[in-house]
Each structure stands twice: as C-alpha cells, then as structure tokens.
Amino acid sequence: MSYSKLRGRIREVFETNEKFSKDLGINITSLSAKLNNKTPWKREEIEKACEILSIPIEDVHLYFFCTKSCENATTK
C-alpha cells in the first residue's frame, strides 16, 4: 500500500508523526511499521485515525487502501 496521502494529511493536521501517534494511542515505532507496510492497520486504528484527521469515511480507501497505481490515478 501507498500511504503518501495519509502521510501528507498527518503533516497537515499534526505536523509530526510523533504527535499523531500519541493522539492515535500507539507508539511511534508501531506507527512507523504501519506506514512502512511492516505491520497491518487494525480497523479500530483506521477508524480513530479518520476521526482525528477529519477524513470522511467515503475517502478512507484513498488514505489506507491505495496501491501505487491508485496513487498515480488520484494525482492526475
């Protein structure tokens, strides 16, 4: 998965991954593993992330389930 859109939103709202991970309730190491495709996101984490990042539920796929080809299609 590509999390570039999610990373951008985190920077917009929280400025740092550390601040976001604290609000999300996970440590920075866990967040880093998720953003680097080493561990999967839990449904509850996705729901909370959408809430604190003000991501509409209908756009969740753009932030959490976007492949490289999806990413290219959304930037054109």
Secondary structure as GFF3:
##gff-version 3
##sequence-region A 1 76
A	DSSP	alpha_helix	4	14	.	.	.	ID=ss1
A	DSSP	alpha_helix	17	24	.	.	.	ID=ss2
A	DSSP	alpha_helix	28	35	.	.	.	ID=ss3
A	DSSP	alpha_helix	43	53	.	.	.	ID=ss4
A	DSSP	three_ten_helix	57	59	.	.	.	ID=ss5
A	DSSP	alpha_helix	60	64	.	.	.	ID=ss6
A	DSSP	alpha_helix	68	74	.	.	.	ID=ss7
###
